[in-house]
Amino acid sequence: MELRALNPSNNPRGFGPMGDGHSRPRAMVMGRMDAFMSASLPPYGQVGGALGMYDPKADKVVENYRHLVR
């Protein structure tokens, strides 16, 4: 059963988890190839948030980087 928030026709819509290191998104921007980048704070009690790239055409996370700033 598909979650209603993940339905592509919804606006806004959810797209699921971004990957390791994403807990609290802080910034999003449209990037190359009409994908968007999301920068997140790490989960509570951890350091080194993450930067991920989500491709809405492919409906998946295509890149995820953790611990960019040490």
N, C-alpha and C positions, 0 to 999 in steps of 0.2 A: 504494500500500500504506500503510495507516494504522500509525503507530507505536503500539506497545502502551501506552506511557505516556500517550498522548493520548486513549485510549479513555474516554468519559464514565463507564463503569461501574467503572473503577478507583478505588481510594481508598487513598492519595492518587493524584492523576493530574496529569500535566503539561498545560499549556495553550499552550505555545509562547512565542515572544518577546513582550515587553510593548511594545517600540518603542524609539525613539531615546533613548539615555542610560541604558538599563537594562543593567547588567552583573552586579552583585552585590546581590541583594535584601537589605534590612536589616530591613524591617518590613512586615507585612500586617495589615489590619483590614477587617472587614465594613463596608460603607458603605451608602449609600442604594440603594433598589431591589434589595436582596439581591446587589449587586455588591460586589467587594472592591477595596480600594485597596492598591497596592504602592509602597513607597518604595525606591529603589535607589541604590547608589553608581554613579558613572559608570565607563565602561571605563578600564582602566589608562592613565595618561598624560593623562587628561582631567579637567576639573573640571565641576561642575554636574550632579549626578545627576538623577533624574527621579521623577515621581509619575505613576502610571498607574492607570486604573480598568478592570477586567475584568468583563464581564457573563457569568456562567456560563449563563444562559438563552439568550442569543444566541450564546454560545461565541465571543466576540471582545472585543478591546480596544476600548473605546468612547471613552476619553479618555487623553491622554498629555501631560504638561507637563514641559519641560526647563528648567533654569536658574532654578528658583524662588527660590533664594538666590544672590545675586551676590557 
